[in-house]
Amino acid sequence: MSKLPGFKAYDIRGKVPEELNTDLAYKIGYNYAKYLNTKKIIIGHDIRKSSESISQSLAQGINDAGSNVIDIGLCGTEMIYYGTSFLNADGGIMITASHNPPEYNGMKFVKKNSVPVGYNSGLNEIEKLITENRPIKISDKKGSVTKIDLMDDFIQNLNQFYNVKKIKPLKVVVNSGNGCAGLALDKLEYILPVEMIKIFNDPDSDFPNGVPNPLLPECRSHTIDAVKKHNPDLGVAWDGDYDRCFFFDENGNFIEGYYIVGLLAKSILKNNPGENIVHDPRLTWNTLDITKDNGGNAVQSVSGHAFIKEKMREVNAIYGGEMSAHHYFRDNAYSDSGMIPFLLILQLISEENKTLSELVGGMIKKYPCSGEINSTITNPKEKLEEIAQKYPGGKRDRIDGLSVEYQNWRFNLRISNTEPIIRLNVESMGDVDLMKEKTEELLKLIRNN
C-alpha cells in the first residue's frame, strides 16, 4: 500500500499542492532518473495551470541526477509514448491528470521502449526513496534541458496506421474538451479529406465546458447536441490528454467502447489474419466472436494499461482494446492512442460505405451491455465476496475481480485500485430485457449496505 497519497497503481495522481507539488516533483525527477540510471528522459505536460511549474521542477530533479531532459512541452500522453521510442530515450514522463478536475495533476511513466512503469514495477521503489528522505547528491555532471517540437513527427508517424487515400470526404464533430487534442486535430485537418466541426478545441486550463471525461454520461451532452445540430457522419470526443477517444454515431448516440474494440479488431484482422488480440474481462462475448470469425486469437488480460501492455508484449499481440476506450497497438510501442482509433474508424466507415450505427448495430443487438456502472460503497471487498456467494454455478474466473458467466448472460464485478468503488458490467445474448433485469438485480445487492 502506498505511503504517499498521490502514488496509484498505474501512475501518480493527486490534488495540487496537497498531494503533488513542485517539491515532490523535484524528488520524483531526481529519484526516477537515479532508479533507471538514465542518460536521457523525455517529458511533456497537459494544459493544467500547475503543469508548467511541476514540469520545471521535475526537469531540475532529473538534471541534478545527471540526466538530460528533452522537453516537448504541451502535448498528449501518446506523444510521450511515441517520443520515448522515436528519440531512443531511457524514459518518459507525462505530466497530466487526464480527465480529473482542474485542481488535480499527475504523472504517467515509461522506461526505454515505452514500457510502462506502475506501482509494482518501479513507482514503489521511487516512493520508498522519497519517503526514506535520502539525501540528494547533485551530480558533478548535471544534465541539460533541450526543448523540441515533436508534433510534426508524431503526425507523420500516424501515417503507418491508416491510408488517407481510402478516407472519403466526411463531416465530423470533434470535441477536444479544452484539453490537448485540438493541437493534433489542427494538424490533421490539413491532411484528412474531412470537414471538422470543432467544439472546445482550444486548450483551456479552467475546463470551462466541464471535465474532459466522455466516459461519464454527464460529459457527453455537448457532443451529442453538436451532432444533432450539424448532422455529421459521426462525432468524436477525447479526454484531457487524448489517450482515449469516444465515438458517437450520426444520430448522436454514444457508442460503448466495447463495440469499438470489436470494430477495430475486425478491421485489423482483415489485413492481419492469425494475429493475437488482447482484451479485458469486463465485457467479452462480442470481442471473442469477432476475433474468432475473422481468423484471430483472443487473449484475455487483467484490466489496466500496464497489464494490457505486458500481455501484448508477452503474446506479440497486434492490438489490444479495453471497453474504457483505451486502444493499444503493437506498432505504436504497444501503447494506447486516442488518434489512431479516430483515423481507423474514419477509414472503416469510408471503406465499408456504412454509417457508424450500421457498423455497430449488429453487435449491439447480439450482445447488449449495461456499460460500466460505478457504486461507491464502504466495503467493496466484502461486497464482492457476498455477490460471489449469491451467484453460484456458472463459469467463473477471478482474473480481474469476479466474472460469472451463464448460458445467456454474464457479469463482471471489480474493485477500483484507488477508490472505494466497485464497478459492474453486464451483458446478455441478445436479450436487452434480461440484461437490464440482471443489472438492476445486481445493483440492488451491491448498494444494499
N, C-alpha and C positions, 0 to 999 in steps of 0.2 A: 504494500500500500504506500502511495506516495506521501512524502513528508511536506513537500511544497504544494499548495493547493492548485497551482496552475499546471502541474505536470499530470497529463492524462495518458490514456492507453496508447494513443497514436501521435500525440502532439503536445504542445503547451498552449493553454488557453485560459484566460482569466481577465478579471476587471483591472483596469488601469486607474490608479497606480497601486492598489492594494495587493493584487496578485501578480502583476507584471509591471515592471518599471525599468528605467534606464540602468539603475544599479544592477538589477538582476540580469538584464540583457547583456551587460558587460561581462558578468561572471559566466553566463551561458556561452557567449562567444569564445571567451578565453578557454574554458574547460572543454568545449566541443572541439576546438582546434587541437588542444593537447591530447584529448582522448583518441581522436582519429589520426593524430600525428600528421596533420595536413600541411601542404605547401600552398594550396590554392582553394578557396571556398567562394562560391557564387552566392550572392544574396540579392533579394528583391523584396518589395513591400506593396501592400494594398493601399487604399485611399484614406484609411483612418487617420484621424488627427494625430494620434500618438505614434504612427508608423515611422515617420521621418526621424524623430529623436531616438526611438528604440533601435532603428537601423544604424544610426551613427554610433551608438554605444556598443551595439553588437559588433560592428566593424572594428571599433577600437580594441575590444577584447580579443578578437581574432588576431589583429595586428600585434598586440602585446605578447601574444603567444608565439609570435614569429611566423605567422602565416599571412599570405597575401589575400586580398579581397577583390573580387570582381563584382561591382555593384551595378545591377541592371535597372535599378530604380523602380518606378511604378509599373507593375506587371501582374499577370495572373500566375497562379501556382504552377500550372503546367509549363510555363516558361522557365521556371527553376528546374523542373524535371528535364526539360529539353536542354537547357543551357549546361547543366552539370555534365551530361554526356557529351554534348557538342563541343564544349570547351575543355573537355578532359579534366575537370576539376575533381578534387578529392572529396568534396561535399557540397551541399547546397542547403540554404535556409531561406524559407519564405516567411516573411512577417505578415501574418494575416489572422483574423478571427473569422474568416469566411462569412457565414450568414448570421453571426451573432450581432447583438445590438451595438451601437456606436461606442459605448463605454468599454467594450472588450477589445483585446488584441491577443495575439498568439504567435506561434511559430510552428512550421512544419519542416521536418528534417529529412535529408537523404545523404547517403555517403556515395562513394565512387560508383559510377554507372547507374546512378539514381536509385540505388537500393534503399528502401525506406528504413528509417530509424525510429522505433517506437519505444515505449517504456521498458519493455522486456528485451530490447535489442540495443540498448545504449543510453537512453534518456535516464534510466535508473542510476547508471554509473555517473552520469554528469550531475544529477541531483545529489548523489552521495558526496561528490567532490565539493559541491557548493555548500551543503549543509554541514559538512565537517569543517568548513571555514579554513581550508588550507591556504597558506599564504600565496599571493600572486607573485610570481617571479617573472618580471618583464624580460623578454628575450633580448640578448645582445644584438640580434639581427631582427629588428621589428619589421613587420610586413608593411605593405603599401595598399592603397585603395585605388583601383582603376575603374572609372565609370564608363560603361559602354551601352549602346542602344542595340538590343538584340531582336527587336520586333521584326525587322525585315527578314532576318534569317529564320525566325520562328515561323513566319507566314510562308516562306519558301519551303520549309520542311514539311508543311501540311500537304504539299502537292503529292507526296507519295501515297497518300491515303484515299485520294479521290481523283476523278478525271473531270476537270472543269468543262470539257467539251461535251460531256454527257449530261450536263445540267441544263434544263430548258429555262426559258425566261419565266421566273416565278415572282410572286409578290409575297413577302414575308414580314410579319410583325416581329421585331426583335426588341426584347426588353432586357437591358443590362442592369436594371435595378439600382442605377447610380454607383455600381461597382466598377470593376476594371475591364469588363468585357467589351465595352464600347471602343476602347483603343484598338483592339484587334478587328472588330467589325468595320471600323472606319477604313482599315487597310483592305479587308476582304471585299468591301463594297466595290472597289476598283477592279477586282479580278472576276467576281461572280456575275453572271447574267441575271442578277436578282435585284428587284426593287425592294429596298429595305424601308419599312415603316418603323422608324426608331422612336422608342419611348424610353425616357430616363437614361439616355445614352451617355451623358456626361458624368464622370466620376465626381461624387459629392460626399464628403466625409460625414455630413449630417444625415445622410439617407432620408431626405425629406419625403420620399414617397413610400416609406416603410422599409423594414429589414429585408434585404435581398435573399429570401429563402422560399422559393416557389414550392418546396416540398410541403409547406404549410398551406392548407386551403385558403386561409385568410389573406395570403400573399399573392393570390392568383388573379384577383378581380381586375386589376389594371390591364393585364394581358388579355383576359377574356373580353373586356369591354372594347379594347383596341381591335381585336379580331372581328368582333361583331360590327364595329363601325366601318372598317376598311375593306372587309370581305377579301382577305388574302388567301393564299393557298395553305398557309399554316402559321402558327405563332410559336416563338421560341423564347424562353426566359432563362437567365443564368443566375447563379448565386454570386456572392460578392467577389470571390477570387476566381470565378468561372472555371472551376474544375468539374462542375456539374451543369448540365443543361436539361431543360424540361420542355416538353412538347405539348402543343395544343392543336387540335385538328381545325379544319376550315370552318367549323361551326362554333369554335371556342371551347370545345370540350377538352378538359385536361386528360392527357394520356398517361396512365400509370407507367412508371419506369420499367416495370416488369415486362410490359409488352414491347417496349423499345429494345430491351435486351433480346427478345425474340426476333424482332426485325433485323437488328444488326447481326445477330448470329446467322440468320438465313442469308443475308446479303454477303457476308464474309465467306461463308462456306460455299457459296455458289462458285466462287473462283478458287477456293482452297479446300476441296473435299478431303476428308480424313483427318482434319486438324482437331485439336482439343479446344473445348470451350469451357471456361471456368464460370461457375455461378454460385450464388449464395443460397442458403437453405430456407429462406423466408417464404418464397413462392417459387415453385419448381416445375410443375407439370407442363406448362407451356414451353419452357426452355428445353426440357427433356425431349418433348415431342418434336419440336422444330429441329433440334440438333440431330436427333436420330434420322428424321425424314430427309435431312439434307446432307447426310453422309458424314456427320461429325461425331465426336465423342464428348459427352457431357461429364465434367468433373466438378464435384461439389467441394466448396471451401467454407471455412468459417467467415462470417461477415467482417468487413473492415478492410481498409486498403492495404495494411501491412500483410494481412493473411492472404488476401486475394493475390497480391503481387508475388508473395512467396510461393504459393501454389502454382501460379502461372509459370514461374521460373522452373519449378520442380518438374512440371509435365510439358514444358515448352508450348504452352497454350498460345494460340494466335490472338485470342480475345477473351476478356473476362467482363462480366456485367453484373451489377447489383441493382436491385429494384429501387434503391435510393438514388439512382441516376448517376452513379459512378460507372464509367466505362473505360476499360483498360485495353491497351494494345501492345502486342509484343514488339512491334517496330517503333513504338514510342517509349522505349526503355521499360516496357511492361508497366507503364504509368497511365494514370487516368487523365482524361482530357474532356474539356467541355466544348471544344471547337471541332474535333474530328467527328463526333456523332452528328453534329449540326450539318456538316458537309456531306456525310454519308447518307443522311436522310434526304437531303435535297437531291442527291443523285438517284437515290432509290425511287423517290416519287416521280422523277423525270423518266427513268428507265422503264418503270412498271406502268407509267401513264395512268396512275391511280391516285386518288386523294389519300391523305393520311388516314382518314376514317375508314376508307375501304381496305387499306393495308392492315389495319389492326382489328377491324370489325370481327373477322372470323376468330381471332384469338380471344377477344373479349367475350364473345358468345360461348366459345368452347370452354373457357376457364375463367369465369367471372371471379373477381377477387375483392376483398374488403379494402385494400390499401393498408398501409401501416397505421395502426391506431395506438396512441400512447396513453398510458394511465399512470398518474403519479400516485404512488402508494408508499406506505411506511415500511412494508415488509416484503419486498419483491422476491427474495429467495424463498421465503416460506410460502408465498403465494404460488410460485411456480411449482413447488412440490405438491401443494394442495391440488392444483389443477391436474397434475400428473396422476394423482390418485383418483380423481373424478372421471378421468377418461382412460379406462383400462382397455387393453386389447389394441388392435390396430398395429400398423407398422410404426415403430418408434425409433428415433435417434436423438442423441444428445450432442451432436457435433457443435451446435450453437444454440444454447437454450434447450427448448423441448419442441420437437416436431412429432406430431401424431397424424398418421395417415390412415383413413378408412377407404372403403371402396369408392365412394362418390364425393368425399370431401376431406380436407386436411387443414391443419393449422400449425403455426409456429409461434412460440411464445419465448421471448428472450429478454434479458435484463440489460439495461444500459450500463456501459462501463463507467460512466461518470456521474450519473444522476439516479435518484430513487424512482426510476421509471421502468415500467415493464411494457414491452412492445408486442402487439398482436397482429398477425396476418392470417387471413382465412381465404381459402379458395375452394371451388367445387367443380365437379364435372358437369358443366353446362346447366347448372340449376341455380339461378340467381336467388330464388326464394330460400333455398336451403342454405346458401352462403350467408344471406342476411340473418336467417334464423339462428344459425350457429354462432355468428359474430355477436349478436345480441345476447345469446345464452352465455357465451364466454365472458363478455364484458360485465355482465351482472355478477358472475362469480369472482372476477378479478377485482371489481370495485366494491364488493361487499366485504368490508373490513370488520 
